[in-house]
Amino acid sequence: MHSRCAAPGCSRSGGQRVRGQEQRREAFLAACGAARRAAVPRALGGGAAAAAAAATRRRPRTAAAASASAAPPPWHCLAAARAAGSGRAAAPWAPSGGSVVRAPRAGPPPAAVAAPSRAAAADGGPLQQHQRDARDDGRPQAQQQPQQPSGDAAAGDGPRRRALHPRLLTSAIASAPSARSLAKIAANSGADFDAAHVAALAGACARMRRRGRDGGRLPAAAEWADSGGGSSGGADAEAAALAGLRGPLLALAARHAPGMGLREVASTLDALGTLGWGERRTVRQLLGAAQRLLGGKGPAADASGAPAAAAVAPAAAPPPPPPPPPAAAAAAAAAAAADGNSSGGSSSGGSSSSSSARKGRRTPDCDPRWLAVLLQGCARLRAAPSDGFMRLWCRAWARAGRGAGARDVSMALWALGRLGYRPPLAWLKEAADCSTALMPTCPPSDAILQLWGAAALGTRWPGFGPWLSAAAAALRPALPALPPREAAALVWALGRMRFRPSDAWLTELAAALRGALARRDVGAREAVTAIWGLARLDREAVLGPLLLELQQAVAGGDGGGSGSDGIEGAMHGADAPPAERRPGLQLGRTESLLAVLCLSELPRPLMHPPFIEAALAASAPRLRAWAPPELAQAAFALGSCRYRPPPDWARAFLDAAAAAAPRMDERELAMLLWGVTRLQLSPGLTWTACVLEEAAEQLPAFKARSLATVIAALGVMGVKPNKEWMAPVLQRALRLLWRCNVIDLVALISGVAAMGYSPGQRWLDAYAAAVATRAQDVAPRDLAVISAALRRLGYSSSKPQAWIAG
């Protein structure tokens, strides 16, 4: 043994260097063994860790070598060994995986717990001192090792919170049994969330909302019973916990929106739509992130983080009549979320798209499923994106739509119909071709969603016969088993598109609806929706008895037979004995509006008077709640069938229309005036002046049909406005003469003549020239009306019909 040199700074001898190398090697092997023992799961208990430590002490070199082969990266242990050999304090370890634990800041690394070598004991280093402290403590050495933090500490309750692994956090969110568990995760680990975790949290909340639809109690009793809730109080607590997640979820979504990929944005928007949590700022930021991913610039953000230009436009009014979305929409959304973990359950897929967004890379080719889910979320939130966003979306779908499935096409068409956005005709044809190819394997619910969305777009479908025929053929085997709500949505779509299947096809559908009526499975909304669609198909011989039965189910009756006997029985339904009468269905706001709109489509022989009375009685207290387009459509429907309502209903309707007139557009004002004129309601000068003021303000937006309808209605009502109102109206009509068809020309000249207002020779010459260009389209009856009106206005030509013929 060599003696230490007392002189400071002198070099050590060769033996001293060898001894230091051996000491560092022994310490390195001991550190590897200690790290392996620290990685033993806590579920094994302290006894297993003590047994592992005892085995290492019995076989120091063999066990240490085996530990070194399975230990974490050796540079951590090497740094600890060098620190132990030199006497310096070791730096705290940073956790790099599940097998490495954080050592206390004021103590040695875990390598110091291992049995020291003989050379280290002789040298009197820090390893010997730490073992002496452990022996003095009186506990096994395995218990002296630093333990992993408990679950609460890892979740953030302890003073030294450790971040969970992203995949573990995603798994914890996906496997949370209740809303209270989700709230605890969001409170404890919300600071560690990334874009995938936000999408996972939103999807988990949406799943709990779908599970707890019944009565609003979330989730079902079987789900939250294990979490300690009672029969009633636990459900209320779950509902309160889910409602309390609204603020944190919206804040997390707004914060992580710039770093989200298309998958996260789409699943988050769809989940927010399911939950009904449509906060404007959050939706705007999510749509801005989606627009950047689709290839656009997206809205610029100001200093506060909110976009300067809103990417969300007001939602478009639903097409008339406003039908309910079929139940298949919710099923399709739930299946899409389950198939692809739309909540971000797969951390790898979500993180890849998030990293692409964070690095600024755009995705020119997007997954059609997430494109469909993105638009479905906007439709659920009733947040119509801007036209620029929709153009980018259509281009992205055109690139990736060839790989879309039947469910993707159904969700996309349903969302487009709900938003009221009409894509280009080429886009629609491509979507129809893709759907036609997928129709043989398309589930009935998806096929109905596609038809509903296409019908809600209000587009004329002259060249889409093969697609509609393929859909009808694919749906025919499923007609007897269709639920009433899906059958009503199918009928509404066919009626809106005026597509008439074969009589055999309609007979099978009528038999399915008649069976549902017999079982009393048809609700008020399904009944009135089916009435509207069946009436537009113009198949009285096949569908007439079913139309009467549906009206009787709504109004209540004895359920008369079919054919002419059924019609007579329907007209005298009030004479049936009280015991045989079936109670009518309860009509709400939407159902009463749809029932009124059915009057414009029902053939007069098939109208059931009790049905009309029930529709008006149910709608009277709800007229103020109707939107301006709905009031205009109701006036048009009543005017079409010329059914004069009771005086009380007429007064309530006129008051509601006067209050809604400032929010009506030019088309709705024309429909309102036309309906009131046909019903001969005599609204009064004050009411008429209010409507005319609104028409004067919107005069530059009037089209030929609307302007001709307003002038004709005023002529029938006998109202003659002053020159200040008539002069600009006639000037606008002069500019639109060449856009008028024969019906518009007849209505325009008839109204001007009925008001007794002379427009001037120049105006009449231009009108006669416009009629001359359409001479071959003018019927003799229309020609006689035009000639009489021109003579009444003092037109210089005594024979306008001869002038037109020449």
Buried (B, 14 or more C-beta within 10 A) or exposed (E): EEEEEEEEEEEEEEEEEEBBEBBBBBBBBBBBBBBBBBBBEEEEEBEBBBBBBEBBEEEBEEBBEBBBEEBBEBEBBBBBBBBBBEEEEBEEBEBEEEBBBBBEEEBBBBBBBBBBBEBBEEBEBBBBEBBEEBEEEEEBBBBBBBEBBEEEBBBBBEEEBBEBEBEBBBBBBBEBBBBBBBBBBBBBBBEBBBBBBBBBBBBBBBBBBBBBEEEEBBBBBEBBBEBEBEEEEBBBBBBEBBBBBBEBBBBBBBBBBBBBBBBBBBBBBBBBBBBEBBBEBBBBBBBBBBBBBBBBEBBEEEEEEBBEEBBBBEBEBBBBBBBBBBBBBBBBBBBBBEEBBBBBBBBEBBBBBBBBBBEEEEBEEBBBBBBBBBBBBBBBBBBBBBEBBBBBBBBBBBBBBEEBBBBBBBBBBBBBBBBBBBBEEEBBEBBBBBBBBBBEEBBBBBBBBBBBBBBBBEBEBEEBEEBBBBBBEBBBEBBEEBBBBBBBBBBBBBBBBEBBBEEEBBBBBBEBBBEBBEEEEBBBBBBBBBBBBBBBBEBBEBBBBBBBBBBBBBBBBBBBBBEEEBBEBBBEBEEBEEEEBBEBBEBEBBBBBBBBBBBBBBEEEBBBBBBBBBBBBBBBEBBEEBBBBBBBBBBBBBBBBEBBBEEEBBEBBBBBBBBBBEEBBBBBBBBBBBBBBBBEBEBEEEBBEBBBEBBEEBBEEBBBBBBBBBBBBBBBBEBEBEEEBBEEBBEBBBEBBEEBEBEBBBBBBBBBBBBEBBBEEEBBEBBBEBBBEBBEEBEEEBBEBBBBBBBBBEBEBEEBBEBBEE
